[in-house]
């Protein structure tokens, strides 16, 4: 792999253009996440560093300082230190009120929430957020024991990858494996379709155009669900383990028969932490500092693409294992002490790969996939 310095990789990635205040200078982030992404991307013949800003290239969104590029996450001062808190879901505003123990206005809850959070200590904030299932965390050091990507890539041509992932990290993992010849089946349930379908359609299509889309109800279609997982060479899980266990699916059982199980979570399989790309990255310490020494977001949900690249590389180089891929640890492992700072030199804009075609509608391929498995299915 070609050696380059971390600053050059950041400047070329598109992330620097997304980091800083809207009217302030573009900032080079700390650490070497862009370099790690570039190195991992070489395994898949893609510009891995450019993947970090790919969504923003399609949405057209820009840096916004202590508001995330996507707009759903905020950096809030606490009684000591800072925290990142995401509210992308309809119920999160209610949970935010419970977190700060106030009734918040739906139209703009942030000023009052920020004022209340400023009186909270980090431990209290984290405990309440975990109890409520809010995607949030105080900014503090995270153990940087990310899974090491070692070994040579294996041939996955024709291998079946069954993905239960949504949004960004898990679909990117599956898409990168598809680029190496794997067959991808993405599973959605009637109750929980992929939330990314409601976002930028080109971005969703970019990640899913090569998928076969299956929709199964874990209550009524459990036999079909189990048959699909038993046929998989690789299973991608992007939820806390109890979700698939409740459907009768067990990672250790599948690994024992030779499958690869990739488990993507916010903070590891034993943690109850809920998180999305922005709050996980920031709380793990990947924030830039403005002229006042205060934190601003780095890029756009950067923990997602960085984790997707890492997960795909692990599936490619270390088959037949359970990979516990914690987004927080993946991010923390890139923080080598280099501080970053104002950009000096040309800053590349975010850019996206060509969209290869439309994404399949939910359940488009259910009957065909079930037929291939020999599972009876209504025509």
WONORZI-V803316 format. One record per residue. N is the residue number from 0. RES is the residue in one letter. NEAR is the number of other ideal C-beta (glycine too) atoms within 8 Angstrom. D_CENTER is the distance of its C-alpha to the mean C-alpha in Angstrom with 2 decimals. Layout:
BEGIN
n->N res->RES near->NEAR d_center->D_CENTER
n->N res->RES near->NEAR d_center->D_CENTER
END
This chain:
BEGIN
n->0 res->X near->4 d_center->25.01
n->1 res->X near->3 d_center->26.31
n->2 res->X near->3 d_center->26.30
n->3 res->X near->8 d_center->25.43
n->4 res->X near->6 d_center->25.12
n->5 res->X near->12 d_center->21.87
n->6 res->X near->7 d_center->23.22
n->7 res->X near->8 d_center->24.02
n->8 res->X near->15 d_center->20.57
n->9 res->X near->14 d_center->19.12
n->10 res->X near->13 d_center->21.88
n->11 res->X near->10 d_center->21.29
n->12 res->X near->15 d_center->17.51
n->13 res->X near->17 d_center->17.62
n->14 res->X near->17 d_center->15.67
n->15 res->X near->15 d_center->19.03
n->16 res->X near->13 d_center->20.08
n->17 res->X near->14 d_center->17.23
n->18 res->X near->15 d_center->18.13
n->19 res->X near->12 d_center->21.17
n->20 res->X near->9 d_center->23.30
n->21 res->X near->8 d_center->24.18
n->22 res->X near->3 d_center->27.74
n->23 res->X near->9 d_center->27.23
n->24 res->X near->6 d_center->26.73
n->25 res->X near->11 d_center->23.60
n->26 res->X near->16 d_center->22.27
n->27 res->X near->13 d_center->21.23
n->28 res->X near->16 d_center->18.53
n->29 res->X near->11 d_center->19.41
n->30 res->X near->11 d_center->18.61
n->31 res->X near->10 d_center->17.77
n->32 res->X near->15 d_center->14.08
n->33 res->X near->15 d_center->15.36
n->34 res->X near->12 d_center->17.91
n->35 res->X near->12 d_center->15.66
n->36 res->X near->17 d_center->13.57
n->37 res->X near->14 d_center->17.01
n->38 res->X near->9 d_center->18.39
n->39 res->X near->14 d_center->15.76
n->40 res->X near->15 d_center->16.06
n->41 res->X near->9 d_center->19.77
n->42 res->X near->9 d_center->19.34
n->43 res->X near->12 d_center->18.25
n->44 res->X near->5 d_center->20.56
n->45 res->X near->10 d_center->18.00
n->46 res->X near->7 d_center->17.70
n->47 res->X near->14 d_center->14.55
n->48 res->X near->16 d_center->14.98
n->49 res->X near->15 d_center->15.37
n->50 res->X near->14 d_center->12.03
n->51 res->X near->17 d_center->10.62
n->52 res->X near->16 d_center->12.72
n->53 res->X near->16 d_center->12.91
n->54 res->X near->14 d_center->11.79
n->55 res->X near->15 d_center->14.27
n->56 res->X near->12 d_center->16.85
n->57 res->X near->11 d_center->16.92
n->58 res->X near->10 d_center->16.78
n->59 res->X near->6 d_center->19.26
n->60 res->X near->9 d_center->17.94
n->61 res->X near->9 d_center->19.03
n->62 res->X near->13 d_center->18.71
n->63 res->X near->12 d_center->19.84
n->64 res->X near->11 d_center->20.29
n->65 res->X near->9 d_center->19.43
n->66 res->X near->9 d_center->17.89
n->67 res->X near->13 d_center->14.40
n->68 res->X near->14 d_center->14.60
n->69 res->X near->12 d_center->13.37
n->70 res->X near->8 d_center->15.92
n->71 res->X near->9 d_center->14.41
n->72 res->X near->17 d_center->14.07
n->73 res->X near->11 d_center->17.11
n->74 res->X near->14 d_center->18.32
n->75 res->X near->12 d_center->21.35
n->76 res->X near->8 d_center->24.21
n->77 res->X near->14 d_center->25.27
n->78 res->X near->7 d_center->28.72
n->79 res->X near->5 d_center->27.62
n->80 res->X near->9 d_center->24.52
n->81 res->X near->12 d_center->21.51
n->82 res->X near->16 d_center->18.55
n->83 res->X near->16 d_center->15.39
n->84 res->X near->16 d_center->15.30
n->85 res->X near->15 d_center->13.32
n->86 res->X near->12 d_center->15.44
n->87 res->X near->10 d_center->13.84
n->88 res->X near->5 d_center->15.76
n->89 res->X near->4 d_center->19.52
n->90 res->X near->6 d_center->20.42
n->91 res->X near->12 d_center->18.54
n->92 res->X near->11 d_center->21.56
n->93 res->X near->7 d_center->23.83
n->94 res->X near->11 d_center->21.75
n->95 res->X near->14 d_center->21.71
n->96 res->X near->13 d_center->25.48
n->97 res->X near->9 d_center->25.69
n->98 res->X near->15 d_center->23.74
n->99 res->X near->12 d_center->26.29
n->100 res->X near->6 d_center->29.12
n->101 res->X near->8 d_center->30.08
n->102 res->X near->3 d_center->30.46
n->103 res->X near->11 d_center->28.39
n->104 res->X near->6 d_center->29.18
n->105 res->X near->5 d_center->26.78
n->106 res->X near->4 d_center->27.38
n->107 res->X near->5 d_center->26.27
n->108 res->X near->13 d_center->25.42
n->109 res->X near->7 d_center->24.07
n->110 res->X near->7 d_center->27.42
n->111 res->X near->11 d_center->28.72
n->112 res->X near->16 d_center->25.48
n->113 res->X near->11 d_center->25.32
n->114 res->X near->8 d_center->28.99
n->115 res->X near->11 d_center->28.61
n->116 res->X near->15 d_center->25.61
n->117 res->X near->10 d_center->27.73
n->118 res->X near->6 d_center->30.05
n->119 res->X near->12 d_center->27.53
n->120 res->X near->8 d_center->27.09
n->121 res->X near->13 d_center->23.65
n->122 res->X near->7 d_center->24.40
n->123 res->X near->8 d_center->25.51
n->124 res->X near->15 d_center->22.49
n->125 res->X near->12 d_center->20.08
n->126 res->X near->8 d_center->22.38
n->127 res->X near->12 d_center->22.70
n->128 res->X near->13 d_center->19.02
n->129 res->X near->11 d_center->18.40
n->130 res->X near->6 d_center->21.52
n->131 res->X near->9 d_center->20.56
n->132 res->X near->6 d_center->16.99
n->133 res->X near->15 d_center->15.86
n->134 res->X near->13 d_center->12.42
n->135 res->X near->14 d_center->14.26
n->136 res->X near->14 d_center->15.60
n->137 res->X near->12 d_center->18.33
n->138 res->X near->12 d_center->17.96
n->139 res->X near->9 d_center->19.44
n->140 res->X near->5 d_center->19.36
n->141 res->X near->11 d_center->17.02
n->142 res->X near->6 d_center->18.46
n->143 res->X near->8 d_center->17.20
n->144 res->X near->5 d_center->17.73
n->145 res->X near->10 d_center->14.77
n->146 res->X near->10 d_center->15.76
n->147 res->X near->4 d_center->18.13
n->148 res->X near->10 d_center->17.97
n->149 res->X near->5 d_center->21.68
n->150 res->X near->6 d_center->23.95
n->151 res->X near->4 d_center->24.60
n->152 res->X near->8 d_center->22.55
n->153 res->X near->7 d_center->24.08
n->154 res->X near->6 d_center->25.04
n->155 res->X near->14 d_center->22.83
n->156 res->X near->7 d_center->24.94
n->157 res->X near->7 d_center->25.49
n->158 res->X near->11 d_center->23.35
n->159 res->X near->11 d_center->21.80
n->160 res->X near->18 d_center->18.05
n->161 res->X near->13 d_center->17.34
n->162 res->X near->16 d_center->13.82
n->163 res->X near->11 d_center->13.23
n->164 res->X near->14 d_center->9.61
n->165 res->X near->10 d_center->8.90
n->166 res->X near->12 d_center->7.15
n->167 res->X near->13 d_center->5.07
n->168 res->X near->17 d_center->3.60
n->169 res->X near->18 d_center->6.84
n->170 res->X near->18 d_center->8.95
n->171 res->X near->15 d_center->8.69
n->172 res->X near->19 d_center->9.73
n->173 res->X near->18 d_center->12.45
n->174 res->X near->13 d_center->13.51
n->175 res->X near->13 d_center->14.13
n->176 res->X near->16 d_center->16.17
n->177 res->X near->13 d_center->17.96
n->178 res->X near->9 d_center->18.98
n->179 res->X near->12 d_center->20.70
n->180 res->X near->9 d_center->22.56
n->181 res->X near->15 d_center->20.78
n->182 res->X near->9 d_center->21.26
n->183 res->X near->13 d_center->18.26
n->184 res->X near->15 d_center->18.76
n->185 res->X near->14 d_center->16.10
n->186 res->X near->12 d_center->17.27
n->187 res->X near->13 d_center->17.25
n->188 res->X near->10 d_center->19.68
n->189 res->X near->7 d_center->22.18
n->190 res->X near->4 d_center->21.06
n->191 res->X near->6 d_center->17.29
n->192 res->X near->9 d_center->16.58
n->193 res->X near->11 d_center->13.23
n->194 res->X near->9 d_center->12.88
n->195 res->X near->12 d_center->11.79
n->196 res->X near->9 d_center->15.42
n->197 res->X near->4 d_center->16.60
n->198 res->X near->9 d_center->14.96
n->199 res->X near->8 d_center->16.04
n->200 res->X near->7 d_center->17.62
n->201 res->X near->9 d_center->17.62
n->202 res->X near->14 d_center->13.89
n->203 res->X near->13 d_center->13.67
n->204 res->X near->13 d_center->16.65
n->205 res->X near->14 d_center->15.35
n->206 res->X near->13 d_center->12.65
n->207 res->X near->13 d_center->15.09
n->208 res->X near->11 d_center->18.60
n->209 res->X near->7 d_center->19.29
n->210 res->X near->14 d_center->18.25
n->211 res->X near->12 d_center->20.84
n->212 res->X near->15 d_center->20.03
n->213 res->X near->13 d_center->21.38
n->214 res->X near->12 d_center->21.86
n->215 res->X near->11 d_center->23.21
n->216 res->X near->9 d_center->24.34
n->217 res->X near->9 d_center->23.82
n->218 res->X near->5 d_center->27.13
n->219 res->X near->4 d_center->29.35
n->220 res->X near->9 d_center->27.76
n->221 res->X near->10 d_center->27.08
n->222 res->X near->7 d_center->29.33
n->223 res->X near->12 d_center->27.59
n->224 res->X near->14 d_center->24.16
n->225 res->X near->10 d_center->25.56
n->226 res->X near->12 d_center->27.28
n->227 res->X near->16 d_center->24.17
n->228 res->X near->11 d_center->22.32
n->229 res->X near->8 d_center->25.56
n->230 res->X near->8 d_center->25.70
n->231 res->X near->13 d_center->22.24
n->232 res->X near->10 d_center->22.07
n->233 res->X near->17 d_center->18.32
n->234 res->X near->15 d_center->16.40
n->235 res->X near->16 d_center->12.62
n->236 res->X near->14 d_center->11.89
n->237 res->X near->12 d_center->8.75
n->238 res->X near->8 d_center->10.94
n->239 res->X near->8 d_center->13.47
n->240 res->X near->11 d_center->16.12
n->241 res->X near->6 d_center->18.80
n->242 res->X near->8 d_center->17.54
n->243 res->X near->12 d_center->18.39
n->244 res->X near->9 d_center->21.30
n->245 res->X near->7 d_center->22.75
n->246 res->X near->9 d_center->22.95
n->247 res->X near->8 d_center->24.88
n->248 res->X near->10 d_center->22.27
n->249 res->X near->8 d_center->22.29
n->250 res->X near->13 d_center->20.24
n->251 res->X near->7 d_center->23.28
n->252 res->X near->7 d_center->25.57
n->253 res->X near->14 d_center->23.61
n->254 res->X near->13 d_center->23.25
n->255 res->X near->6 d_center->26.99
n->256 res->X near->7 d_center->27.86
n->257 res->X near->5 d_center->26.00
n->258 res->X near->11 d_center->22.58
n->259 res->X near->13 d_center->19.35
n->260 res->X near->13 d_center->16.82
n->261 res->X near->15 d_center->13.20
n->262 res->X near->12 d_center->11.81
n->263 res->X near->15 d_center->8.15
n->264 res->X near->16 d_center->8.55
n->265 res->X near->12 d_center->8.31
n->266 res->X near->11 d_center->11.63
n->267 res->X near->9 d_center->13.15
n->268 res->X near->9 d_center->15.06
n->269 res->X near->3 d_center->17.91
n->270 res->X near->9 d_center->16.23
n->271 res->X near->5 d_center->16.23
n->272 res->X near->10 d_center->13.79
n->273 res->X near->9 d_center->11.57
n->274 res->X near->16 d_center->8.72
n->275 res->X near->14 d_center->6.25
n->276 res->X near->15 d_center->4.97
n->277 res->X near->18 d_center->8.73
n->278 res->X near->15 d_center->10.48
n->279 res->X near->17 d_center->8.86
n->280 res->X near->19 d_center->9.57
n->281 res->X near->16 d_center->12.89
n->282 res->X near->16 d_center->14.03
n->283 res->X near->14 d_center->13.58
n->284 res->X near->13 d_center->15.97
n->285 res->X near->15 d_center->14.34
n->286 res->X near->15 d_center->16.50
n->287 res->X near->14 d_center->19.41
n->288 res->X near->11 d_center->22.88
n->289 res->X near->13 d_center->25.09
n->290 res->X near->4 d_center->28.88
n->291 res->X near->4 d_center->29.42
n->292 res->X near->5 d_center->27.15
n->293 res->X near->8 d_center->24.69
n->294 res->X near->12 d_center->20.88
n->295 res->X near->16 d_center->18.99
n->296 res->X near->19 d_center->15.34
n->297 res->X near->14 d_center->14.19
n->298 res->X near->14 d_center->12.93
n->299 res->X near->15 d_center->10.51
n->300 res->X near->15 d_center->7.17
n->301 res->X near->16 d_center->7.57
n->302 res->X near->17 d_center->5.47
n->303 res->X near->14 d_center->2.53
n->304 res->X near->16 d_center->5.88
n->305 res->X near->17 d_center->7.54
n->306 res->X near->15 d_center->6.06
n->307 res->X near->17 d_center->6.57
n->308 res->X near->18 d_center->9.89
n->309 res->X near->14 d_center->10.76
n->310 res->X near->16 d_center->10.40
n->311 res->X near->16 d_center->12.44
n->312 res->X near->11 d_center->14.90
n->313 res->X near->13 d_center->15.51
n->314 res->X near->17 d_center->16.21
n->315 res->X near->11 d_center->18.48
n->316 res->X near->12 d_center->20.37
n->317 res->X near->11 d_center->20.67
n->318 res->X near->8 d_center->21.41
n->319 res->X near->7 d_center->22.80
n->320 res->X near->8 d_center->20.78
n->321 res->X near->8 d_center->18.35
n->322 res->X near->13 d_center->15.40
n->323 res->X near->9 d_center->13.91
n->324 res->X near->14 d_center->10.63
n->325 res->X near->13 d_center->9.87
n->326 res->X near->20 d_center->7.08
n->327 res->X near->17 d_center->10.11
n->328 res->X near->16 d_center->12.41
n->329 res->X near->15 d_center->10.65
n->330 res->X near->19 d_center->10.81
n->331 res->X near->14 d_center->14.26
n->332 res->X near->10 d_center->15.61
n->333 res->X near->12 d_center->15.58
n->334 res->X near->12 d_center->17.76
n->335 res->X near->7 d_center->21.23
n->336 res->X near->5 d_center->23.30
n->337 res->X near->8 d_center->23.66
n->338 res->X near->6 d_center->23.76
n->339 res->X near->11 d_center->23.02
n->340 res->X near->6 d_center->25.08
n->341 res->X near->7 d_center->26.44
n->342 res->X near->10 d_center->25.96
n->343 res->X near->3 d_center->29.12
n->344 res->X near->5 d_center->29.33
n->345 res->X near->4 d_center->27.92
n->346 res->X near->9 d_center->24.39
n->347 res->X near->11 d_center->22.70
n->348 res->X near->7 d_center->21.16
n->349 res->X near->14 d_center->17.74
n->350 res->X near->9 d_center->18.32
n->351 res->X near->12 d_center->16.98
n->352 res->X near->7 d_center->18.21
n->353 res->X near->4 d_center->20.70
n->354 res->X near->9 d_center->19.66
n->355 res->X near->7 d_center->21.49
n->356 res->X near->5 d_center->22.47
n->357 res->X near->5 d_center->21.65
n->358 res->X near->12 d_center->19.20
n->359 res->X near->10 d_center->21.24
n->360 res->X near->6 d_center->21.95
n->361 res->X near->10 d_center->20.94
n->362 res->X near->9 d_center->23.18
n->363 res->X near->8 d_center->24.88
n->364 res->X near->11 d_center->25.21
n->365 res->X near->12 d_center->25.74
n->366 res->X near->9 d_center->29.48
n->367 res->X near->8 d_center->29.37
n->368 res->X near->12 d_center->26.89
n->369 res->X near->12 d_center->28.94
n->370 res->X near->9 d_center->32.10
n->371 res->X near->6 d_center->30.89
n->372 res->X near->10 d_center->30.24
n->373 res->X near->5 d_center->33.64
n->374 res->X near->10 d_center->32.37
n->375 res->X near->3 d_center->34.67
n->376 res->X near->9 d_center->33.04
n->377 res->X near->3 d_center->34.77
n->378 res->X near->3 d_center->35.31
END
